[in-house]
Amino acid sequence: MPASISMRADVVVILGLVSIAAVAFVMWWNRRSMQRAQARLLHRDRLYAMLSHCNQAIVHTQDAETLLPQVCRIACEEGGFRLAWIAWVDDAGRISALARHGDIAYIDALDDLGRMPGDSVAAGDDPLKRALADNVRCIVDDLRHEH
């Protein structure tokens, strides 16, 4: 009989450890989910603040030469974007940079290579030109290494 009691005690201990591990996992998962939800909420709050400040700039600014740099600055400072850039593509497909703010190394690199401004938007490997040529959104996650 003592062996069976010992066996039951081992099972109880193992079940207790499994229960503790399950509770710890659930608590970890809930905390992780809460952190994700808070990050999404913070992101939405920043975007709302950015849009609100952009709207205020539009209402209070008379000309595009003053407005466009303000919008780029607001996008970086309020929206948390690393780079904001506004350009005009004329009928001939030439790009004219109107305003920029933030980590402008990507745009400066295009300038240094002689590909901006005034360059054609013919699509190629460059994500910026693909976006302009195809009139689609382009997301570049690695500004330092994207050509």
MARMAR-780522 format. One record per residue: residue number from 1; residue in one letter; chain; x negated, y negated, z negated of N, C-alpha, C in turn. Coordinates in steps of 0.001 Angstrom, whole numbers, m for minus. Layout:
BEGIN
k: NUM; r: A; c: A; n.px: X; n.py: Y; n.pz: Z; ca.px: X; ca.py: Y; ca.pz: Z; c.px: X; c.py: Y; c.pz: Z .
...
This chain:
BEGIN
k: 1; r: M; c: A; n.px: m810; n.py: 1201; n.pz: 0; ca.px: 0; ca.py: 0; ca.pz: 0; c.px: m857; c.py: m1270; c.pz: 0 .
k: 2; r: P; c: A; n.px: m1978; n.py: m1342; n.pz: m702; ca.px: m2769; ca.py: m2565; ca.pz: m686; c.px: m3254; c.py: m2925; c.pz: 712 .
k: 3; r: A; c: A; n.px: m3526; n.py: m1946; n.pz: 1563; ca.px: m3989; ca.py: m2243; ca.pz: 2916; c.px: m2902; c.py: m2948; c.pz: 3711 .
k: 4; r: S; c: A; n.px: m1648; n.py: m2531; n.pz: 3559; ca.px: m554; ca.py: m3172; ca.pz: 4288; c.px: m299; c.py: m4585; c.pz: 3791 .
k: 5; r: I; c: A; n.px: m481; n.py: m4808; n.pz: 2497; ca.px: m329; ca.py: m6159; ca.pz: 1959; c.px: m1431; c.py: m7054; c.pz: 2515 .
k: 6; r: S; c: A; n.px: m2640; n.py: m6531; n.pz: 2572; ca.px: m3763; ca.py: m7295; ca.pz: 3120; c.px: m3522; c.py: m7617; c.pz: 4589 .
k: 7; r: M; c: A; n.px: m2975; n.py: m6652; n.pz: 5323; ca.px: m2688; ca.py: m6862; ca.pz: 6739; c.px: m1638; c.py: m7945; c.pz: 6902 .
k: 8; r: R; c: A; n.px: m625; n.py: m7953; n.pz: 6079; ca.px: 410; ca.py: m8972; ca.pz: 6161; c.px: m158; c.py: m10347; c.pz: 5818 .
k: 9; r: A; c: A; n.px: m1044; n.py: m10407; n.pz: 4876; ca.px: m1667; ca.py: m11675; ca.pz: 4507; c.px: m2491; c.py: m12213; c.pz: 5673 .
k: 10; r: D; c: A; n.px: m3203; n.py: m11337; n.pz: 6374; ca.px: m3980; ca.py: m11761; ca.pz: 7543; c.px: m3065; c.py: m12306; c.pz: 8633 .
k: 11; r: V; c: A; n.px: m1943; n.py: m11639; n.pz: 8851; ca.px: m984; ca.py: m12092; ca.pz: 9861; c.px: m418; c.py: m13449; c.pz: 9474 .
k: 12; r: V; c: A; n.px: m115; n.py: m13620; n.pz: 8197; ca.px: 423; ca.py: m14894; ca.pz: 7717; c.px: m612; c.py: m16002; c.pz: 7912 .
k: 13; r: V; c: A; n.px: m1870; n.py: m15723; n.pz: 7604; ca.px: m2931; ca.py: m16718; ca.pz: 7781; c.px: m3081; c.py: m17069; c.pz: 9262 .
k: 14; r: I; c: A; n.px: m3078; n.py: m16070; n.pz: 10113; ca.px: m3210; ca.py: m16315; ca.pz: 11560; c.px: m2026; c.py: m17121; c.pz: 12073 .
k: 15; r: L; c: A; n.px: m822; n.py: m16763; n.pz: 11662; ca.px: 360; ca.py: m17522; ca.pz: 12082; c.px: 298; c.py: m18959; c.pz: 11576 .
k: 16; r: G; c: A; n.px: m194; n.py: m19131; n.pz: 10353; ca.px: m353; ca.py: m20484; ca.pz: 9812; c.px: m1345; c.py: m21303; c.pz: 10622 .
k: 17; r: L; c: A; n.px: m2470; n.py: m20698; n.pz: 10989; ca.px: m3463; ca.py: m21398; ca.pz: 11810; c.px: m2914; c.py: m21743; c.pz: 13197 .
k: 18; r: V; c: A; n.px: m2172; n.py: m20808; n.pz: 13782; ca.px: m1559; ca.py: m21076; ca.pz: 15084; c.px: m551; c.py: m22213; c.pz: 14968 .
k: 19; r: S; c: A; n.px: 221; n.py: m22229; n.pz: 13898; ca.px: 1200; ca.py: m23306; ca.pz: 13687; c.px: 502; c.py: m24649; c.pz: 13528 .
k: 20; r: I; c: A; n.px: m582; n.py: m24675; n.pz: 12763; ca.px: m1336; ca.py: m25922; ca.pz: 12578; c.px: m1911; c.py: m26393; c.pz: 13913 .
k: 21; r: A; c: A; n.px: m2452; n.py: m25458; n.pz: 14693; ca.px: m3003; ca.py: m25822; ca.pz: 16003; c.px: m1908; c.py: m26360; c.pz: 16925 .
k: 22; r: A; c: A; n.px: m730; n.py: m25762; n.pz: 16878; ca.px: 376; ca.py: m26226; ca.pz: 17714; c.px: 814; c.py: m27627; c.pz: 17313 .
k: 23; r: V; c: A; n.px: 895; n.py: m27883; n.pz: 16024; ca.px: 1281; ca.py: m29211; ca.pz: 15543; c.px: 222; c.py: m30236; c.pz: 15938 .
k: 24; r: A; c: A; n.px: m1065; n.py: m29865; n.pz: 15795; ca.px: m2152; ca.py: m30780; ca.pz: 16183; c.px: m2086; c.py: m31091; c.pz: 17677 .
k: 25; r: F; c: A; n.px: m1796; n.py: m30082; n.pz: 18501; ca.px: m1689; ca.py: m30310; ca.pz: 19942; c.px: m529; c.py: m31252; c.pz: 20264 .
k: 26; r: V; c: A; n.px: 619; n.py: m31024; n.pz: 19646; ca.px: 1790; ca.py: m31880; ca.pz: 19880; c.px: 1490; c.py: m33314; c.pz: 19465 .
k: 27; r: M; c: A; n.px: 817; n.py: m33486; n.pz: 18309; ca.px: 471; ca.py: m34833; ca.pz: 17863; c.px: m507; c.py: m35495; c.pz: 18839 .
k: 28; r: W; c: A; n.px: m1493; n.py: m34739; n.pz: 19323; ca.px: m2443; ca.py: m35265; ca.pz: 20303; c.px: m1718; c.py: m35667; c.pz: 21594 .
k: 29; r: W; c: A; n.px: m828; n.py: m34803; n.pz: 22060; ca.px: m87; ca.py: m35071; ca.pz: 23296; c.px: 791; c.py: m36319; c.pz: 23148 .
k: 30; r: N; c: A; n.px: 1465; n.py: m36446; n.pz: 22010; ca.px: 2304; ca.py: m37625; ca.pz: 21774; c.px: 1473; c.py: m38902; c.pz: 21745 .
k: 31; r: R; c: A; n.px: 319; n.py: m38855; n.pz: 21096; ca.px: m548; ca.py: m40030; ca.pz: 21041; c.px: m1033; c.py: m40398; c.pz: 22438 .
k: 32; r: R; c: A; n.px: m1422; n.py: m39399; n.pz: 23201; ca.px: m1875; ca.py: m39637; ca.pz: 24574; c.px: m746; c.py: m40235; c.pz: 25416 .
k: 33; r: S; c: A; n.px: 440; n.py: m39711; n.pz: 25288; ca.px: 1593; ca.py: m40236; ca.pz: 26017; c.px: 1885; c.py: m41669; c.pz: 25605 .
k: 34; r: M; c: A; n.px: 1765; n.py: m41963; n.pz: 24315; ca.px: 1995; ca.py: m43318; ca.pz: 23814; c.px: 948; c.py: m44286; c.pz: 24377 .
k: 35; r: Q; c: A; n.px: m305; n.py: m43847; n.pz: 24435; ca.px: m1359; ca.py: m44700; ca.pz: 24990; c.px: m1104; c.py: m44991; c.pz: 26467 .
k: 36; r: R; c: A; n.px: m675; n.py: m43993; n.pz: 27210; ca.px: m347; ca.py: m44210; ca.pz: 28626; c.px: 809; c.py: m45183; c.pz: 28781 .
k: 37; r: A; c: A; n.px: 1832; n.py: m45013; n.pz: 27965; ca.px: 2989; ca.py: m45916; ca.pz: 28030; c.px: 2585; c.py: m47336; c.pz: 27677 .
k: 38; r: Q; c: A; n.px: 1727; n.py: m47500; n.pz: 26669; ca.px: 1258; ca.py: m48835; ca.pz: 26301; c.px: 427; c.py: m49458; c.pz: 27416 .
k: 39; r: A; c: A; n.px: m408; n.py: m48653; n.pz: 28081; ca.px: m1212; ca.py: m49164; ca.pz: 29191; c.px: m312; c.py: m49612; c.pz: 30343 .
k: 40; r: R; c: A; n.px: 733; n.py: m48841; n.pz: 30641; ca.px: 1668; ca.py: m49234; ca.pz: 31707; c.px: 2399; c.py: m50516; c.pz: 31335 .
k: 41; r: L; c: A; n.px: 2791; n.py: m50629; n.pz: 30084; ca.px: 3486; ca.py: m51829; ca.pz: 29617; c.px: 2566; c.py: m53048; c.pz: 29692 .
k: 42; r: L; c: A; n.px: 1331; n.py: m52898; n.pz: 29288; ca.px: 364; ca.py: m53993; ca.pz: 29364; c.px: 148; c.py: m54406; c.pz: 30818 .
k: 43; r: H; c: A; n.px: 57; n.py: m53424; n.pz: 31699; ca.px: m116; ca.py: m53707; ca.pz: 33134; c.px: 1085; c.py: m54482; c.pz: 33672 .
k: 44; r: R; c: A; n.px: 2271; n.py: m54054; n.pz: 33323; ca.px: 3479; ca.py: m54759; ca.pz: 33777; c.px: 3550; c.py: m56172; c.pz: 33208 .
k: 45; r: D; c: A; n.px: 3163; n.py: m56327; n.pz: 31946; ca.px: 3163; ca.py: m57663; ca.pz: 31337; c.px: 2187; c.py: m58588; c.pz: 32050 .
k: 46; r: R; c: A; n.px: 1009; n.py: m58059; n.pz: 32391; ca.px: 18; ca.py: m58871; ca.pz: 33108; c.px: 538; c.py: m59266; c.pz: 34487 .
k: 47; r: L; c: A; n.px: 1176; n.py: m58326; n.pz: 35184; ca.px: 1718; ca.py: m58646; ca.pz: 36504; c.px: 2837; c.py: m59677; c.pz: 36403 .
k: 48; r: Y; c: A; n.px: 3685; n.py: m59547; n.pz: 35389; ca.px: 4755; ca.py: m60521; ca.pz: 35199; c.px: 4173; c.py: m61899; c.pz: 34911 .
k: 49; r: A; c: A; n.px: 3168; n.py: m61969; n.pz: 34042; ca.px: 2518; ca.py: m63248; ca.pz: 33731; c.px: 1880; c.py: m63832; c.pz: 34991 .
k: 50; r: M; c: A; n.px: 1250; n.py: m62973; n.pz: 35791; ca.px: 625; ca.py: m63437; ca.pz: 37026; c.px: 1673; c.py: m64021; c.pz: 37975 .
k: 51; r: L; c: A; n.px: 2766; n.py: m63297; n.pz: 38173; ca.px: 3816; ca.py: m63782; ca.pz: 39064; c.px: 4436; c.py: m65073; c.pz: 38545 .
k: 52; r: S; c: A; n.px: 4620; n.py: m65153; n.pz: 37244; ca.px: 5173; ca.py: m66362; ca.pz: 36652; c.px: 4249; c.py: m67561; c.pz: 36878 .
k: 53; r: H; c: A; n.px: 2952; n.py: m67368; n.pz: 36658; ca.px: 2002; ca.py: m68460; ca.pz: 36870; c.px: 1886; c.py: m68821; c.pz: 38357 .
k: 54; r: C; c: A; n.px: 1962; n.py: m67825; n.pz: 39225; ca.px: 1950; ca.py: m68115; ca.pz: 40673; c.px: 3179; c.py: m68933; c.pz: 41062 .
k: 55; r: N; c: A; n.px: 4329; n.py: m68563; n.pz: 40533; ca.px: 5549; ca.py: m69330; ca.pz: 40816; c.px: 5418; c.py: m70769; c.pz: 40331 .
k: 56; r: Q; c: A; n.px: 4843; n.py: m70954; n.pz: 39144; ca.px: 4638; ca.py: m72307; ca.pz: 38633; c.px: 3689; c.py: m73094; c.pz: 39540 .
k: 57; r: A; c: A; n.px: 2642; n.py: m72435; n.pz: 40010; ca.px: 1696; ca.py: m73104; ca.pz: 40910; c.px: 2382; c.py: m73502; c.pz: 42209 .
k: 58; r: I; c: A; n.px: 3243; n.py: m72637; n.pz: 42728; ca.px: 3958; ca.py: m72944; ca.pz: 43970; c.px: 4852; c.py: m74166; c.pz: 43784 .
k: 59; r: V; c: A; n.px: 5538; n.py: m74222; n.pz: 42649; ca.px: 6453; ca.py: m75335; ca.pz: 42385; c.px: 5699; c.py: m76654; c.pz: 42211 .
k: 60; r: H; c: A; n.px: 4535; n.py: m76607; n.pz: 41570; ca.px: 3832; ca.py: m77836; ca.pz: 41199; c.px: 2744; c.py: m78261; c.pz: 42193 .
k: 61; r: T; c: A; n.px: 2490; n.py: m77477; n.pz: 43214; ca.px: 1418; ca.py: m77809; ca.pz: 44148; c.px: 2011; c.py: m78248; c.pz: 45478 .
k: 62; r: Q; c: A; n.px: 1452; n.py: m79298; n.pz: 46013; ca.px: 1985; ca.py: m79898; ca.pz: 47231; c.px: 1436; c.py: m79267; c.pz: 48510 .
k: 63; r: D; c: A; n.px: 173; n.py: m78829; n.pz: 48508; ca.px: m439; ca.py: m78370; ca.pz: 49759; c.px: m1089; c.py: m76994; c.pz: 49587 .
k: 64; r: A; c: A; n.px: m1242; n.py: m76300; n.pz: 50705; ca.px: m1791; ca.py: m74945; ca.pz: 50698; c.px: m3265; c.py: m74936; c.pz: 50325 .
k: 65; r: E; c: A; n.px: m3994; n.py: m75973; n.pz: 50664; ca.px: m5427; ca.py: m76020; ca.pz: 50350; c.px: m5677; c.py: m75972; c.pz: 48848 .
k: 66; r: T; c: A; n.px: m4763; n.py: m76497; n.pz: 48067; ca.px: m4874; ca.py: m76457; ca.pz: 46617; c.px: m4218; c.py: m75199; c.pz: 46057 .
k: 67; r: L; c: A; n.px: m3113; n.py: m74786; n.pz: 46658; ca.px: m2338; ca.py: m73657; ca.pz: 46146; c.px: m3071; c.py: m72323; c.pz: 46284 .
k: 68; r: L; c: A; n.px: m3634; n.py: m72047; n.pz: 47445; ca.px: m4198; ca.py: m70726; ca.pz: 47699; c.px: m5350; c.py: m70371; c.pz: 46753 .
k: 69; r: P; c: A; n.px: m6302; n.py: m71283; n.pz: 46491; ca.px: m7324; ca.py: m70943; ca.pz: 45490; c.px: m6736; c.py: m70723; c.pz: 44096 .
k: 70; r: Q; c: A; n.px: m5687; n.py: m71472; n.pz: 43762; ca.px: m5028; ca.py: m71281; ca.pz: 42456; c.px: m4405; c.py: m69891; c.pz: 42367 .
k: 71; r: V; c: A; n.px: m3759; n.py: m69456; n.pz: 43435; ca.px: m3114; ca.py: m68138; ca.pz: 43445; c.px: m4167; c.py: m67039; c.pz: 43296 .
k: 72; r: C; c: A; n.px: m5298; n.py: m67172; n.pz: 43973; ca.px: m6372; ca.py: m66176; ca.pz: 43846; c.px: m6928; c.py: m66154; c.pz: 42421 .
k: 73; r: R; c: A; n.px: m7132; n.py: m67333; n.pz: 41851; ca.px: m7641; ca.py: m67425; ca.pz: 40477; c.px: m6651; c.py: m66792; c.pz: 39503 .
k: 74; r: I; c: A; n.px: m5378; n.py: m67091; n.pz: 39671; ca.px: m4338; ca.py: m66546; ca.pz: 38791; c.px: m4286; c.py: m65024; c.pz: 38910 .
k: 75; r: A; c: A; n.px: m4406; n.py: m64505; n.pz: 40130; ca.px: m4363; ca.py: m63048; ca.pz: 40326; c.px: m5492; c.py: m62364; c.pz: 39562 .
k: 76; r: C; c: A; n.px: m6667; n.py: m62977; n.pz: 39564; ca.px: m7803; ca.py: m62379; ca.pz: 38850; c.px: m7703; c.py: m62578; c.pz: 37342 .
k: 77; r: E; c: A; n.px: m7383; n.py: m63791; n.pz: 36925; ca.px: m7390; ca.py: m64095; ca.pz: 35497; c.px: m6156; c.py: m63562; c.pz: 34768 .
k: 78; r: E; c: A; n.px: m4999; n.py: m63709; n.pz: 35344; ca.px: m3765; ca.py: m63266; ca.pz: 34688; c.px: m3404; c.py: m61828; c.pz: 35052 .
k: 79; r: G; c: A; n.px: m3600; n.py: m61469; n.pz: 36324; ca.px: m3208; ca.py: m60138; ca.pz: 36779; c.px: m4236; c.py: m59062; c.pz: 36522 .
k: 80; r: G; c: A; n.px: m5465; n.py: m59484; n.pz: 36206; ca.px: m6500; ca.py: m58507; ca.pz: 35919; c.px: m7128; c.py: m57887; c.pz: 37153 .
k: 81; r: F; c: A; n.px: m6916; n.py: m58474; n.pz: 38328; ca.px: m7519; ca.py: m57953; ca.pz: 39542; c.px: m8973; c.py: m58382; c.pz: 39617 .
k: 82; r: R; c: A; n.px: m9824; n.py: m57527; n.pz: 40174; ca.px: m11243; ca.py: m57865; ca.pz: 40282; c.px: m11497; c.py: m58827; c.pz: 41430 .
k: 83; r: L; c: A; n.px: m10667; n.py: m58795; n.pz: 42453; ca.px: m10872; ca.py: m59626; ca.pz: 43631; c.px: m9519; c.py: m60023; c.pz: 44199 .
k: 84; r: A; c: A; n.px: m9396; n.py: m61304; n.pz: 44514; ca.px: m8214; ca.py: m61785; ca.pz: 45235; c.px: m8733; c.py: m62612; c.pz: 46402 .
k: 85; r: W; c: A; n.px: m8183; n.py: m62352; n.pz: 47563; ca.px: m8678; ca.py: m62987; ca.pz: 48773; c.px: m7510; c.py: m63226; c.pz: 49712 .
k: 86; r: I; c: A; n.px: m7434; n.py: m64434; n.pz: 50272; ca.px: m6368; ca.py: m64772; ca.pz: 51215; c.px: m7030; c.py: m65219; c.pz: 52510 .
k: 87; r: A; c: A; n.px: m6575; n.py: m64644; n.pz: 53607; ca.px: m7146; ca.py: m64979; ca.pz: 54908; c.px: m6024; c.py: m65132; c.pz: 55918 .
k: 88; r: W; c: A; n.px: m6355; n.py: m65796; n.pz: 56998; ca.px: m5432; ca.py: m65988; ca.pz: 58103; c.px: m6013; c.py: m65286; c.pz: 59314 .
k: 89; r: V; c: A; n.px: m5178; n.py: m64550; n.pz: 60030; ca.px: m5602; ca.py: m63916; ca.pz: 61270; c.px: m4874; c.py: m64633; c.pz: 62397 .
k: 90; r: D; c: A; n.px: m5642; n.py: m65249; n.pz: 63299; ca.px: m5011; ca.py: m66008; ca.pz: 64381; c.px: m4558; c.py: m65070; c.pz: 65500 .
k: 91; r: D; c: A; n.px: m3963; n.py: m65644; n.pz: 66536; ca.px: m3413; ca.py: m64848; ca.pz: 67639; c.px: m4487; c.py: m64055; c.pz: 68376 .
k: 92; r: A; c: A; n.px: m5714; n.py: m64545; n.pz: 68358; ca.px: m6819; ca.py: m63846; ca.pz: 69023; c.px: m7417; c.py: m62757; c.pz: 68135 .
k: 93; r: G; c: A; n.px: m6922; n.py: m62642; n.pz: 66902; ca.px: m7417; ca.py: m61606; ca.pz: 66006; c.px: m8617; c.py: m62030; c.pz: 65187 .
k: 94; r: R; c: A; n.px: m8953; n.py: m63316; n.pz: 65163; ca.px: m10074; ca.py: m63802; ca.pz: 64372; c.px: m9609; c.py: m64080; c.pz: 62943 .
k: 95; r: I; c: A; n.px: m10474; n.py: m63758; n.pz: 61989; ca.px: m10158; ca.py: m63897; ca.pz: 60568; c.px: m10714; c.py: m65217; c.pz: 60053 .
k: 96; r: S; c: A; n.px: m9886; n.py: m65969; n.pz: 59349; ca.px: m10337; ca.py: m67190; ca.pz: 58696; c.px: m10038; c.py: m67065; c.pz: 57204 .
k: 97; r: A; c: A; n.px: m11094; n.py: m67049; n.pz: 56391; ca.px: m10916; ca.py: m66963; ca.pz: 54939; c.px: m10398; c.py: m68295; c.pz: 54421 .
k: 98; r: L; c: A; n.px: m9305; n.py: m68277; n.pz: 53684; ca.px: m8707; ca.py: m69498; ca.pz: 53151; c.px: m9006; c.py: m69688; c.pz: 51670 .
k: 99; r: A; c: A; n.px: m9049; n.py: m68595; n.pz: 50901; ca.px: m9311; ca.py: m68697; ca.pz: 49467; c.px: m9761; c.py: m67339; c.pz: 48959 .
k: 100; r: R; c: A; n.px: m10547; n.py: m67365; n.pz: 47875; ca.px: m10998; ca.py: m66120; ca.pz: 47244; c.px: m11421; c.py: m66416; c.pz: 45822 .
k: 101; r: H; c: A; n.px: m11354; n.py: m65358; n.pz: 44995; ca.px: m11734; ca.py: m65514; ca.pz: 43590; c.px: m12060; c.py: m64139; c.pz: 43025 .
k: 102; r: G; c: A; n.px: m12927; n.py: m64098; n.pz: 42051; ca.px: m13252; ca.py: m62848; ca.pz: 41382; c.px: m14559; c.py: m62275; c.pz: 41870 .
k: 103; r: D; c: A; n.px: m14640; n.py: m60960; n.pz: 41912; ca.px: m15837; ca.py: m60244; ca.pz: 42342; c.px: m15909; c.py: m60292; c.pz: 43869 .
k: 104; r: I; c: A; n.px: m16429; n.py: m61397; n.pz: 44376; ca.px: m16371; ca.py: m61654; ca.pz: 45820; c.px: m17576; c.py: m61079; c.pz: 46560 .
k: 105; r: A; c: A; n.px: m18313; n.py: m60175; n.pz: 45924; ca.px: m19487; ca.py: m59576; ca.pz: 46560; c.px: m19104; c.py: m58876; c.pz: 47864 .
k: 106; r: Y; c: A; n.px: m17941; n.py: m58250; n.pz: 47905; ca.px: m17490; ca.py: m57552; ca.pz: 49120; c.px: m17315; c.py: m58538; c.pz: 50272 .
k: 107; r: I; c: A; n.px: m16651; n.py: m59649; n.pz: 49992; ca.px: m16424; ca.py: m60658; ca.pz: 51021; c.px: m17745; c.py: m61313; c.pz: 51407 .
k: 108; r: D; c: A; n.px: m18615; n.py: m61587; n.pz: 50415; ca.px: m19925; ca.py: m62162; ca.pz: 50713; c.px: m20759; c.py: m61222; c.pz: 51575 .
k: 109; r: A; c: A; n.px: m20661; n.py: m59921; n.pz: 51320; ca.px: m21396; ca.py: m58948; ca.pz: 52126; c.px: m20908; c.py: m58982; c.pz: 53569 .
k: 110; r: L; c: A; n.px: m19606; n.py: m59131; n.pz: 53760; ca.px: m19088; ca.py: m59247; ca.pz: 55124; c.px: m19616; c.py: m60521; c.pz: 55781 .
k: 111; r: D; c: A; n.px: m19666; n.py: m61614; n.pz: 55018; ca.px: m20223; ca.py: m62865; ca.pz: 55542; c.px: m21678; c.py: m62669; c.pz: 55936 .
k: 112; r: D; c: A; n.px: m22464; n.py: m62025; n.pz: 55063; ca.px: m23891; ca.py: m61825; ca.pz: 55319; c.px: m24132; c.py: m60955; c.pz: 56546 .
k: 113; r: L; c: A; n.px: m23238; n.py: m60016; n.pz: 56789; ca.px: m23378; ca.py: m59146; ca.pz: 57953; c.px: m22878; c.py: m59815; c.pz: 59233 .
k: 114; r: G; c: A; n.px: m22351; n.py: m61027; n.pz: 59101; ca.px: m21845; ca.py: m61729; ca.pz: 60274; c.px: m20507; c.py: m61206; c.pz: 60739 .
k: 115; r: R; c: A; n.px: m19801; n.py: m60485; n.pz: 59876; ca.px: m18509; ca.py: m59922; ca.pz: 60260; c.px: m17353; c.py: m60762; c.pz: 59769 .
k: 116; r: M; c: A; n.px: m17627; n.py: m61804; n.pz: 58991; ca.px: m16585; ca.py: m62678; ca.pz: 58480; c.px: m17159; c.py: m64069; c.pz: 58373 .
k: 117; r: P; c: A; n.px: m16421; n.py: m65132; n.pz: 58396; ca.px: m15112; ca.py: m65223; ca.pz: 59016; c.px: m15254; c.py: m65330; c.pz: 60527 .
k: 118; r: G; c: A; n.px: m14183; n.py: m65417; n.pz: 61195; ca.px: m14171; ca.py: m65578; ca.pz: 62635; c.px: m14336; c.py: m64279; c.pz: 63390 .
k: 119; r: D; c: A; n.px: m14518; n.py: m63190; n.pz: 62693; ca.px: m14678; ca.py: m61901; ca.pz: 63336; c.px: m13311; c.py: m61370; c.pz: 63767 .
k: 120; r: S; c: A; n.px: m13325; n.py: m60449; n.pz: 64681; ca.px: m12084; ca.py: m59840; ca.pz: 65141; c.px: m11621; c.py: m58796; c.pz: 64133 .
k: 121; r: V; c: A; n.px: m10336; n.py: m58549; n.pz: 64087; ca.px: m9793; ca.py: m57558; ca.pz: 63159; c.px: m9680; c.py: m56180; c.pz: 63788 .
k: 122; r: A; c: A; n.px: m10417; n.py: m55921; n.pz: 64849; ca.px: m10359; ca.py: m54597; ca.pz: 65464; c.px: m10638; c.py: m53547; c.pz: 64402 .
k: 123; r: A; c: A; n.px: m9746; n.py: m52592; n.pz: 64303; ca.px: m9862; ca.py: m51582; ca.pz: 63254; c.px: m11106; c.py: m50745; c.pz: 63462 .
k: 124; r: G; c: A; n.px: m11699; n.py: m50365; n.pz: 62401; ca.px: m12875; ca.py: m49507; ca.pz: 62413; c.px: m12954; c.py: m48812; c.pz: 61078 .
k: 125; r: D; c: A; n.px: m14163; n.py: m48643; n.pz: 60592; ca.px: m14338; ca.py: m47990; ca.pz: 59304; c.px: m14120; c.py: m48934; c.pz: 58131 .
k: 126; r: D; c: A; n.px: m14156; n.py: m50215; n.pz: 58380; ca.px: m14017; ca.py: m51184; ca.pz: 57302; c.px: m12578; c.py: m51216; c.pz: 56808 .
k: 127; r: P; c: A; n.px: m12341; n.py: m51000; n.pz: 55489; ca.px: m10966; ca.py: m50949; ca.pz: 54978; c.px: m10232; c.py: m52279; c.pz: 55115 .
k: 128; r: L; c: A; n.px: m10937; n.py: m53385; n.pz: 54974; ca.px: m10311; ca.py: m54692; ca.pz: 55128; c.px: m9803; c.py: m54872; c.pz: 56556 .
k: 129; r: K; c: A; n.px: m10633; n.py: m54536; n.pz: 57520; ca.px: m10215; ca.py: m54685; ca.pz: 58918; c.px: m9095; c.py: m53717; c.pz: 59279 .
k: 130; r: R; c: A; n.px: m9143; n.py: m52500; n.pz: 58707; ca.px: m8043; ca.py: m51551; ca.pz: 58947; c.px: m6739; c.py: m52135; c.pz: 58439 .
k: 131; r: A; c: A; n.px: m6775; n.py: m52730; n.pz: 57244; ca.px: m5561; ca.py: m53309; ca.pz: 56662; c.px: m5039; c.py: m54444; c.pz: 57520 .
k: 132; r: L; c: A; n.px: m5936; n.py: m55309; n.pz: 57989; ca.px: m5515; ca.py: m56442; ca.pz: 58803; c.px: m5039; c.py: m56002; c.pz: 60184 .
k: 133; r: A; c: A; n.px: m5747; n.py: m55062; n.pz: 60788; ca.px: m5387; ca.py: m54620; ca.pz: 62134; c.px: m4070; c.py: m53852; c.pz: 62147 .
k: 134; r: D; c: A; n.px: m3848; n.py: m53019; n.pz: 61144; ca.px: m2653; ca.py: m52177; ca.pz: 61101; c.px: m1526; c.py: m52807; c.pz: 60299 .
k: 135; r: N; c: A; n.px: m1787; n.py: m53972; n.pz: 59685; ca.px: m804; ca.py: m54673; ca.pz: 58857; c.px: m275; c.py: m53758; c.pz: 57753 .
k: 136; r: V; c: A; n.px: m1215; n.py: m53114; n.pz: 57053; ca.px: m867; ca.py: m52213; ca.pz: 55961; c.px: m1678; c.py: m52582; c.pz: 54725 .
k: 137; r: R; c: A; n.px: m1256; n.py: m52068; n.pz: 53597; ca.px: m1955; ca.py: m52269; ca.pz: 52340; c.px: m3210; c.py: m51409; c.pz: 52322 .
k: 138; r: C; c: A; n.px: m4261; n.py: m51924; n.pz: 51735; ca.px: m5510; ca.py: m51177; ca.pz: 51619; c.px: m6043; c.py: m51334; c.pz: 50208 .
k: 139; r: I; c: A; n.px: m6319; n.py: m50229; n.pz: 49560; ca.px: m6854; ca.py: m50262; ca.pz: 48206; c.px: m8285; c.py: m49754; c.pz: 48254 .
k: 140; r: V; c: A; n.px: m9199; n.py: m50556; n.pz: 47738; ca.px: m10605; ca.py: m50174; ca.pz: 47673; c.px: m10956; c.py: m50028; c.pz: 46198 .
k: 141; r: D; c: A; n.px: m11262; n.py: m48813; n.pz: 45780; ca.px: m11567; ca.py: m48554; ca.pz: 44382; c.px: m13028; c.py: m48835; c.pz: 44032 .
k: 142; r: D; c: A; n.px: m13908; n.py: m48798; n.pz: 45010; ca.px: m15336; ca.py: m48960; ca.pz: 44758; c.px: m15888; c.py: m50051; c.pz: 45660 .
k: 143; r: L; c: A; n.px: m15789; n.py: m51304; n.pz: 45203; ca.px: m16201; ca.py: m52440; ca.pz: 46027; c.px: m17698; c.py: m52442; c.pz: 46313 .
k: 144; r: R; c: A; n.px: m18486; n.py: m51907; n.pz: 45398; ca.px: m19941; ca.py: m51943; ca.pz: 45587; c.px: m20416; c.py: m50973; c.pz: 46671 .
k: 145; r: H; c: A; n.px: m19735; n.py: m49852; n.pz: 46818; ca.px: m20217; ca.py: m48832; ca.pz: 47742; c.px: m19390; c.py: m48692; c.pz: 49022 .
k: 146; r: E; c: A; n.px: m18249; n.py: m49323; n.pz: 49072; ca.px: m17427; ca.py: m49278; ca.pz: 50290; c.px: m18079; c.py: m50182; c.pz: 51331 .
k: 147; r: H; c: A; n.px: m18244; n.py: m49702; n.pz: 52535; ca.px: m18896; ca.py: m50520; ca.pz: 53561; c.px: m17916; c.py: m51519; c.pz: 54142 .
